[in-house]
Amino acid sequence: MTSEAEFRLILWATDVGALADFLAAVVGAAPLARHPGFAELRAPGVHVEVHADETFPGHPWFHALAREGVARGIGAEMIFRVTDVVAAYRAALRMGAQAVAPPYEFEGRLETSVMGPDGYVFGLWQPWETATSD
């Protein structure tokens, strides 16, 4: 059996370092490699690569993103389990993320959503027992 993640995610970014730093600080992704135009991280169950646009001009959205400047994350939400939703939410806001939904309880989970670099939306959650909430 290989240690390879079952799911690999590639994100295109205007600022590779900013998005990689966000993933490390907010979702707890472990940095594996970082070079100009590229970063590689590992979060539980997912291998994440962050690429600068110029690394692959053949990318299907290359020209539209350059021309229109649209949010890259439009139409997708990435959901990560974190150790502490409130701490992750606060870290995201400190890094300039926009709050989509502040932390809330829902069906045995504490959840939140933030919009981070390049318009990527991140759902963050942790197991939560109502009896332990304040």
C-alpha positions in Angstrom: 0.0 0.0 0.0 1.3 3.4 -0.9 1.3 6.6 1.3 0.0 8.5 -1.7 -3.2 10.6 -0.9 -6.4 9.3 -2.3 -7.3 12.7 -3.5 -5.0 15.3 -5.2 -6.1 18.9 -5.6 -4.4 21.5 -7.8 -5.2 25.1 -7.2 -4.1 27.9 -9.5 -3.1 31.1 -7.7 -2.1 34.6 -8.4 0.2 34.4 -5.3 1.4 30.9 -4.6 3.0 31.8 -1.3 0.0 33.5 0.1 -2.3 30.6 -0.7 0.2 28.0 0.6 0.7 30.0 3.8 -3.1 30.2 4.2 -3.5 26.5 3.8 -0.8 25.9 6.4 -2.1 28.3 8.9 -5.8 27.8 8.5 -6.4 24.1 7.6 -3.1 22.8 9.1 -1.7 21.5 5.8 1.9 20.5 6.1 4.3 22.1 3.6 6.2 19.6 1.6 7.9 21.7 -1.1 8.0 25.4 -2.1 9.6 26.9 -5.2 8.8 30.0 -7.2 5.5 29.3 -8.9 4.8 26.1 -7.0 4.0 24.8 -3.5 3.1 21.3 -2.3 1.2 20.6 0.9 -0.4 17.6 2.6 -3.6 17.7 4.6 -5.3 14.6 6.0 -6.6 12.6 3.0 -5.5 15.2 0.4 -2.4 16.2 -1.4 -2.5 19.9 -2.4 -0.4 21.6 -5.1 -0.6 25.3 -5.7 0.6 26.5 -9.1 1.2 29.9 -10.6 -0.6 30.6 -13.9 2.7 30.8 -15.9 3.6 27.3 -15.0 1.1 25.9 -17.4 -0.2 28.3 -20.1 -2.2 25.4 -21.6 -4.5 25.3 -18.6 -8.1 25.6 -19.8 -8.8 28.7 -17.8 -5.4 30.4 -18.4 -6.6 33.1 -20.8 -10.0 33.8 -19.1 -8.3 34.2 -15.8 -5.7 36.6 -17.2 -8.2 38.5 -19.2 -11.2 38.7 -16.8 -9.5 38.4 -13.4 -12.4 36.4 -12.1 -12.2 34.7 -8.7 -10.6 31.3 -9.3 -12.5 29.5 -6.6 -15.9 30.4 -8.0 -18.3 27.5 -8.0 -16.3 25.3 -5.6 -15.9 24.9 -1.8 -13.2 22.9 -0.2 -14.1 21.4 3.2 -11.4 20.5 5.7 -11.6 18.9 9.1 -9.6 21.0 11.5 -8.6 20.6 15.2 -10.1 23.9 16.3 -12.7 25.7 14.1 -12.7 28.9 16.1 -8.9 29.2 16.0 -8.8 28.4 12.3 -11.6 30.9 11.6 -9.6 33.6 13.5 -6.4 32.7 11.7 -8.2 33.0 8.4 -9.6 36.5 9.2 -6.1 37.6 10.4 -4.8 36.6 7.0 -7.4 38.7 5.2 -10.1 36.1 4.5 -13.7 37.2 4.2 -16.2 35.6 6.6 -18.9 33.6 4.8 -20.4 32.1 7.9 -19.0 32.5 11.4 -18.6 29.4 13.5 -22.0 27.6 14.2 -23.2 24.2 15.5 -24.8 21.9 13.1 -25.7 18.2 13.6 -22.8 17.3 15.9 -20.3 19.5 14.2 -18.9 23.0 14.7 -18.5 24.6 11.2 -17.5 27.8 9.6 -16.9 29.1 6.0 -14.4 31.7 4.8 -13.3 33.0 1.5 -9.5 33.0 1.2 -7.0 34.0 -1.4 -8.2 34.1 -5.0 -11.8 33.7 -4.0 -11.4 30.1 -2.9 -14.1 29.2 -0.3 -13.0 26.9 2.6 -15.5 25.1 4.8 -13.9 24.2 8.2 -15.3 21.7 10.6 -14.7 19.7 13.7 -16.7 17.2 15.7 -18.8 18.9 18.3 -21.0 17.9 21.1 -23.7 20.4 22.1 -23.2 19.6 25.7 -19.7 20.9 25.5 -20.6 24.2 23.9 -20.8 27.4 25.8 
